[in-house]
């Protein structure tokens, strides 16, 4: 198993700066990637990241979105969604974590 991880790291290093996404890093569903990212980056007392994920799923109203569908325009629409739903610093804090 050690060689597998070593080989994955080598492929990751070689892919830097290219459009290639190593298969072990690629998730067909962006929501799976986002969920894994939230789990790996949780901080006690900070719920912005997990809430941004929950709000993104609510905004999409579906359980699957391919990475190629996550465009600049979709992100802008999501930001507008937050601005329409919340007031104060909440939209900015959530969007910062989403970015």
MMTF fields as JSON, N, C-alpha, C and O atoms, coordinates in Angstrom:
{
  "mmtfVersion": "1.0.0",
  "mmtfProducer": "UNKNOWN",
  "numBonds": 395,
  "numAtoms": 396,
  "numGroups": 99,
  "numChains": 1,
  "numModels": 1,
  "chainsPerModel": [1],
  "groupsPerChain": [99],
  "chainIdList": ["A"],
  "bondAtomList": [4, 2, 8, 6, 12, 10, 16, 14, 20, 18, 24, 22, 28, 26, 32, 30, 36, 34, 40, 38, 44, 42, 48, 46, 52, 50, 56, 54, 60, 58, 64, 62, 68, 66, 72, 70, 76, 74, 80, 78, 84, 82, 88, 86, 92, 90, 96, 94, 100, 98, 104, 102, 108, 106, 112, 110, 116, 114, 120, 118, 124, 122, 128, 126, 132, 130, 136, 134, 140, 138, 144, 142, 148, 146, 152, 150, 156, 154, 160, 158, 164, 162, 168, 166, 172, 170, 176, 174, 180, 178, 184, 182, 188, 186, 192, 190, 196, 194, 200, 198, 204, 202, 208, 206, 212, 210, 216, 214, 220, 218, 224, 222, 228, 226, 232, 230, 236, 234, 240, 238, 244, 242, 248, 246, 252, 250, 256, 254, 260, 258, 264, 262, 268, 266, 272, 270, 276, 274, 280, 278, 284, 282, 288, 286, 292, 290, 296, 294, 300, 298, 304, 302, 308, 306, 312, 310, 316, 314, 320, 318, 324, 322, 328, 326, 332, 330, 336, 334, 340, 338, 344, 342, 348, 346, 352, 350, 356, 354, 360, 358, 364, 362, 368, 366, 372, 370, 376, 374, 380, 378, 384, 382, 388, 386, 392, 390],
  "bondOrderList": [1, 1, 1, 1, 1, 1, 1, 1, 1, 1, 1, 1, 1, 1, 1, 1, 1, 1, 1, 1, 1, 1, 1, 1, 1, 1, 1, 1, 1, 1, 1, 1, 1, 1, 1, 1, 1, 1, 1, 1, 1, 1, 1, 1, 1, 1, 1, 1, 1, 1, 1, 1, 1, 1, 1, 1, 1, 1, 1, 1, 1, 1, 1, 1, 1, 1, 1, 1, 1, 1, 1, 1, 1, 1, 1, 1, 1, 1, 1, 1, 1, 1, 1, 1, 1, 1, 1, 1, 1, 1, 1, 1, 1, 1, 1, 1, 1, 1],
  "groupList": [{"groupName": "UNK", "atomNameList": ["N", "CA", "C", "O"], "elementList": ["N", "C", "C", "O"], "formalChargeList": [0, 0, 0, 0], "bondAtomList": [1, 0, 2, 1, 3, 2], "bondOrderList": [1, 1, 2], "singleLetterCode": "X", "chemCompType": "L-PEPTIDE LINKING"}],
  "groupTypeList": [0, 0, 0, 0, 0, 0, 0, 0, 0, 0, 0, 0, 0, 0, 0, 0, 0, 0, 0, 0, 0, 0, 0, 0, 0, 0, 0, 0, 0, 0, 0, 0, 0, 0, 0, 0, 0, 0, 0, 0, 0, 0, 0, 0, 0, 0, 0, 0, 0, 0, 0, 0, 0, 0, 0, 0, 0, 0, 0, 0, 0, 0, 0, 0, 0, 0, 0, 0, 0, 0, 0, 0, 0, 0, 0, 0, 0, 0, 0, 0, 0, 0, 0, 0, 0, 0, 0, 0, 0, 0, 0, 0, 0, 0, 0, 0, 0, 0, 0],
  "groupIdList": [1, 2, 3, 4, 5, 6, 7, 8, 9, 10, 11, 12, 13, 14, 15, 16, 17, 18, 19, 20, 21, 22, 23, 24, 25, 26, 27, 28, 29, 30, 31, 32, 33, 34, 35, 36, 37, 38, 39, 40, 41, 42, 43, 44, 45, 46, 47, 48, 49, 50, 51, 52, 53, 54, 55, 56, 57, 58, 59, 60, 61, 62, 63, 64, 65, 66, 67, 68, 69, 70, 71, 72, 73, 74, 75, 76, 77, 78, 79, 80, 81, 82, 83, 84, 85, 86, 87, 88, 89, 90, 91, 92, 93, 94, 95, 96, 97, 98, 99],
  "secStructList": [7, 2, 2, 2, 2, 2, 2, 2, 2, 2, 2, 2, 2, 2, 2, 6, 6, 1, 1, 7, 7, 7, 6, 6, 6, 7, 7, 1, 1, 2, 2, 2, 2, 2, 2, 2, 2, 2, 2, 2, 6, 7, 5, 6, 6, 5, 7, 2, 2, 2, 2, 2, 2, 2, 2, 2, 2, 2, 2, 2, 6, 1, 1, 7, 7, 7, 4, 4, 4, 7, 7, 2, 2, 2, 2, 2, 2, 2, 2, 2, 2, 2, 2, 2, 2, 7, 7, 6, 6, 2, 2, 2, 2, 2, 2, 2, 2, 2, 7],
  "xCoordList": [0.83, 0.0, 0.869, 0.468, 2.039, 2.933, 3.351, 3.452, 3.598, 3.988, 2.873, 3.136, 1.638, 0.5, 0.487, 0.376, 0.601, 0.588, 1.781, 1.649, 2.939, 4.146, 3.95, 4.297, 3.396, 3.144, 2.104, 2.229, 1.072, 0.057, 0.685, 0.379, 1.558, 2.236, 3.112, 3.158, 3.8, 4.647, 3.806, 4.175, 2.678, 1.779, 1.247, 1.166, 0.882, 0.384, 1.431, 1.12, 2.679, 3.762, 3.983, 4.204, 3.925, 4.138, 2.982, 3.167, 1.806, 0.627, 0.517, -0.271, 1.291, 1.21, 1.486, 2.475, 0.613, 0.752, 0.166, 0.207, -0.375, -0.991, -2.497, -3.002, -3.197, -4.654, -5.011, -6.186, -4.018, -4.255, -4.669, -4.035, -5.725, -6.175, -5.953, -6.574, -5.066, -4.828, -6.131, -6.94, -6.331, -7.581, -7.915, -9.089, -6.908, -7.171, -7.629, -8.12, -7.474, -7.928, -9.26, -9.97, -9.594, -10.782, -12.044, -12.1, -13.03, -14.347, -15.321, -15.374, -16.086, -17.044, -18.143, -18.698, -18.455, -19.477, -18.772, -18.123, -18.896, -18.252, -18.707, -17.936, -19.943, -20.452, -19.692, -19.516, -19.239, -18.411, -17.084, -16.609, -16.487, -15.234, -15.432, -14.646, -16.464, -16.742, -16.975, -16.456, -17.747, -18.012, -16.719, -16.499, -15.877, -14.593, -13.719, -13.055, -13.723, -12.947, -13.426, -12.615, -14.73, -15.306, -14.865, -14.458, -14.943, -14.563, -13.095, -12.749, -12.241, -10.799, -10.388, -9.31, -11.219, -10.837, -11.727, -11.787, -12.416, -13.276, -12.437, -11.307, -13.019, -12.397, -13.457, -14.61, -13.057, -13.994, -14.489, -13.706, -15.774, -16.365, -16.557, -17.054, -16.183, -16.35, -17.229, -16.806, -18.436, -19.381, -19.586, -20.426, -18.83, -19.0, -18.768, -19.52, -17.745, -17.422, -18.512, -18.966, -18.932, -19.977, -21.312, -22.068, -21.601, -22.842, -22.797, -23.82, -21.626, -21.532, -21.822, -22.45, -21.361, -21.644, -23.147, -23.73, -23.764, -25.201, -26.004, -26.963, -25.609, -26.312, -26.106, -27.017, -24.925, -24.66, -25.562, -26.114, -25.713, -26.601, -28.048, -28.779, -28.456, -29.822, -30.023, -31.068, -29.025, -29.072, -29.199, -29.979, -28.444, -28.456, -29.759, -30.231, -30.337, -31.555, -31.361, -32.282, -30.141, -29.853, -28.663, -27.933, -28.485, -27.45, -26.191, -25.239, -26.173, -25.007, -24.726, -25.627, -23.446, -22.99, -21.558, -20.711, -21.297, -19.952, -19.029, -19.496, -17.744, -16.819, -16.847, -16.665, -17.073, -17.084, -18.28, -18.257, -19.321, -20.505, -20.31, -21.104, -19.269, -19.003, -18.225, -16.995, -18.969, -18.403, -18.403, -18.969, -17.767, -17.761, -19.192, -19.554, -19.991, -21.38, -22.191, -22.979, -22.001, -22.706, -22.318, -23.171, -21.033, -20.57, -21.169, -21.519, -21.286, -21.907, -23.389, -23.901, -24.069, -25.479, -25.623, -26.56, -24.696, -24.714, -24.497, -25.143, -23.602, -23.36, -24.626, -24.988, -25.289, -26.547, -27.609, -28.372, -27.651, -28.577, -28.354, -29.312, -27.106, -26.802, -27.205, -27.766, -26.917, -27.25, -28.756, -29.215, -29.527, -30.982, -31.53, -32.568, -30.841, -31.312, -30.874, -31.591, -29.714, -29.145, -28.746, -28.608, -28.566, -28.138, -26.865, -26.427, -26.287, -25.105, -23.877, -23.677, -23.055, -21.791, -21.925, -20.973, -23.069, -23.25, -22.934, -22.167, -23.487, -23.183, -21.687, -21.145, -21.04, -19.605, -18.787, -17.863, -19.116, -18.39, -18.572, -17.612, -19.797, -20.07, -19.375, -18.758, -19.48, -18.89, -17.378, -16.762, -16.769, -15.329, -14.9, -13.903, -15.639, -15.31, -15.576, -14.846, -16.607, -16.943, -15.848, -15.478, -15.344, -14.32, -13.141, -12.176],
  "yCoordList": [-1.205, 0.0, 1.262, 2.289, 1.19, 2.338, 2.821, 4.026, 1.877, 2.254, 2.986, 3.88, 2.612, 3.275, 4.752, 5.619, 5.038, 6.442, 7.203, 8.358, 6.56, 7.196, 7.53, 8.622, 6.588, 6.818, 7.912, 8.708, 7.95, 9.001, 10.372, 11.323, 10.476, 11.752, 12.172, 13.35, 11.219, 11.515, 12.055, 13.041, 11.408, 11.854, 13.251, 14.087, 13.511, 14.837, 15.897, 16.943, 15.63, 16.602, 16.864, 18.005, 15.818, 15.971, 16.691, 17.3, 16.627, 17.251, 18.738, 19.44, 19.227, 20.647, 21.519, 21.324, 22.466, 23.392, 22.877, 23.566, 21.676, 21.13, 21.015, 21.243, 20.66, 20.486, 19.08, 18.776, 18.226, 16.837, 16.731, 17.315, 15.988, 15.713, 14.224, 13.386, 13.889, 12.472, 11.768, 12.325, 10.548, 9.819, 9.679, 9.698, 9.54, 9.389, 10.697, 10.692, 11.812, 13.108, 13.528, 14.354, 12.975, 13.391, 12.766, 11.564, 13.59, 13.134, 13.496, 14.649, 12.525, 12.772, 13.733, 14.47, 13.721, 14.599, 15.654, 15.321, 16.922, 17.996, 18.015, 18.387, 17.618, 17.612, 16.616, 16.855, 15.503, 14.555, 15.185, 15.036, 15.894, 16.597, 17.651, 17.727, 18.442, 19.524, 18.945, 19.474, 17.869, 17.227, 16.723, 16.915, 16.086, 15.591, 16.759, 16.668, 17.849, 19.034, 19.598, 19.954, 19.677, 20.172, 19.294, 19.8, 17.979, 17.049, 17.188, 17.116, 17.383, 17.475, 18.82, 18.929, 19.844, 21.198, 21.79, 23.01, 20.937, 21.413, 22.075, 21.67, 23.097, 23.757, 23.9, 24.229, 23.652, 23.81, 25.252, 26.195, 25.408, 26.733, 27.482, 28.608, 26.902, 27.588, 26.726, 25.679, 27.177, 26.409, 26.982, 26.485, 28.021, 28.64, 27.654, 27.644, 26.84, 25.92, 24.875, 24.634, 24.255, 23.229, 23.855, 23.244, 25.05, 25.722, 26.144, 26.117, 26.531, 26.9, 25.682, 25.805, 24.503, 23.269, 22.971, 22.661, 23.066, 22.8, 23.782, 23.39, 25.051, 26.06, 25.834, 26.076, 25.375, 25.104, 23.978, 24.06, 22.929, 21.827, 22.308, 21.909, 23.163, 23.701, 24.575, 24.517, 25.371, 26.242, 25.415, 25.762, 24.334, 23.504, 22.74, 22.561, 22.291, 21.475, 20.17, 19.675, 19.627, 18.326, 17.703, 18.385, 16.404, 15.666, 15.43, 14.823, 15.897, 15.679, 16.919, 17.513, 17.299, 18.346, 17.988, 17.77, 17.928, 17.58, 18.784, 19.923, 18.551, 19.665, 20.708, 21.897, 20.272, 21.211, 22.161, 23.228, 21.769, 22.623, 23.738, 24.677, 23.641, 24.673, 25.789, 25.808, 26.7, 27.795, 29.09, 29.166, 30.084, 31.408, 31.939, 32.525, 31.739, 32.216, 31.515, 32.156, 30.194, 29.476, 30.044, 30.221, 30.327, 30.886, 32.27, 32.599, 33.073, 34.397, 34.272, 35.03, 33.299, 33.068, 32.621, 33.022, 31.797, 31.321, 32.483, 32.555, 33.374, 34.557, 35.417, 35.889, 35.617, 36.382, 35.687, 36.341, 34.37, 33.586, 33.912, 34.154, 33.919, 34.244, 35.67, 35.922, 36.595, 37.991, 38.191, 39.054, 37.401, 37.482, 36.813, 37.226, 35.783, 34.996, 35.554, 35.408, 36.183, 36.596, 38.059, 38.682, 38.587, 39.975, 40.013, 38.994, 41.193, 41.367, 40.7, 40.695, 40.137, 39.534, 38.076, 37.505, 37.478, 36.056, 35.719, 34.786, 36.431, 36.068, 36.148, 35.278, 37.166, 37.323, 36.222, 35.698, 35.861, 34.792, 33.456, 32.701, 33.15, 31.886, 31.842, 30.838, 32.929, 32.924, 32.846, 32.21, 33.473, 33.386, 31.942, 31.511, 31.189, 29.768, 28.963, 28.017, 29.324, 28.623, 28.821, 27.879, 30.025, 30.301, 29.397, 29.477],
  "zCoordList": [0.0, 0.0, 0.0, -0.547, 0.601, 0.668, -0.703, -0.935, -1.631, -2.986, -3.717, -4.521, -3.443, -4.084, -3.702, -4.569, -2.411, -1.953, -2.521, -2.928, -2.547, -3.087, -4.567, -5.015, -5.312, -6.736, -6.967, -7.898, -6.11, -6.221, -5.996, -6.716, -5.002, -4.721, -5.902, -6.254, -6.507, -7.664, -8.813, -9.452, -9.072, -10.15, -9.85, -10.749, -8.594, -8.202, -8.492, -9.061, -8.099, -8.313, -9.797, -10.202, -10.601, -12.033, -12.715, -13.769, -12.133, -12.738, -12.433, -13.066, -11.476, -11.111, -12.33, -13.037, -12.561, -13.686, -14.991, -16.01, -14.96, -16.165, -15.952, -14.853, -17.012, -16.907, -16.436, -16.234, -16.26, -15.87, -14.41, -13.531, -14.161, -12.799, -12.548, -13.201, -11.599, -11.324, -10.934, -10.192, -11.433, -11.164, -9.676, -9.307, -8.824, -7.395, -6.756, -5.627, -7.461, -6.962, -7.562, -6.988, -8.69, -9.421, -8.833, -8.575, -8.632, -8.201, -9.319, -9.747, -9.789, -10.868, -10.428, -11.243, -9.124, -8.567, -7.723, -6.731, -8.107, -7.359, -5.901, -5.016, -5.649, -4.276, -3.404, -2.209, -3.981, -3.226, -2.85, -1.724, -3.809, -3.539, -2.441, -1.496, -2.572, -1.623, -0.224, 0.759, -0.132, 1.153, 1.79, 2.986, 1.006, 1.518, 1.988, 3.021, 1.227, 1.602, 2.937, 3.791, 3.113, 4.372, 5.534, 6.58, 5.355, 6.422, 6.799, 7.978, 5.822, 6.074, 6.652, 7.236, 6.503, 6.908, 7.99, 8.147, 8.733, 9.823, 10.91, 11.185, 11.516, 12.668, 13.748, 13.467, 14.969, 16.081, 16.147, 16.034, 16.327, 16.481, 15.18, 15.199, 14.044, 12.772, 11.873, 11.383, 11.672, 10.869, 9.468, 8.718, 9.107, 7.794, 6.652, 5.677, 6.768, 5.684, 5.507, 4.389, 6.595, 6.485, 6.062, 5.306, 6.536, 6.134, 4.664, 3.98, 4.182, 2.762, 1.886, 0.834, 2.322, 1.583, 1.596, 0.557, 2.763, 2.882, 2.021, 1.357, 2.035, 1.236, -0.258, -1.05, -0.647, -2.057, -2.552, -3.649, -1.745, -2.111, -2.209, -3.115, -1.278, -1.314, -2.555, -3.203, -2.871, -4.05, -5.331, -6.218, -5.431, -6.638, -6.823, -7.946, -5.711, -5.737, -6.516, -7.167, -6.435, -7.032, -6.301, -5.582, -6.496, -5.776, -6.589, -6.097, -7.812, -8.656, -9.485, -10.079, -9.511, -10.425, -10.811, -9.944, -12.097, -12.548, -12.337, -12.344, -12.152, -11.935, -13.049, -12.791, -14.274, -15.397, -15.348, -15.961, -14.619, -14.484, -13.457, -13.404, -12.648, -11.642, -12.331, -12.337, -12.899, -13.682, -12.877, -11.786, -13.432, -12.802, -12.688, -11.668, -13.711, -13.678, -12.587, -11.892, -12.435, -11.375, -10.013, -9.144, -9.829, -8.556, -8.308, -7.175, -9.351, -9.218, -8.849, -8.025, -9.476, -9.148, -7.693, -7.002, -7.242, -5.863, -4.894, -3.849, -5.24, -4.401, -4.323, -3.246, -5.443, -5.459, -4.611, -3.9, -4.69, -3.86, -2.387, -1.653, -1.953, -0.554, -0.206, 0.86, -1.107, -0.832, -0.724, 0.025, -1.466, -1.383, -0.124, 0.393, 0.374, 1.516, 2.876, 3.866, 2.924, 4.214, 4.201, 3.148, 5.402, 5.542, 6.383, 6.918, 6.49, 7.328, 6.739, 5.525, 7.618, 7.205, 6.768, 6.235, 6.982, 6.669, 5.21, 4.973, 4.215, 2.821, 2.511, 1.828, 3.0, 2.744, 3.379, 2.758, 4.619, 5.309, 4.639, 4.486, 4.234, 3.559, 2.194, 1.838, 1.438, 0.1, 0.159, -0.698, 1.143, 1.313, 1.499, 0.918, 2.302, 2.504, 1.247, 0.952, 0.507, -0.721, -1.777, -2.478, -1.883, -2.903, -2.717, -3.478]
}
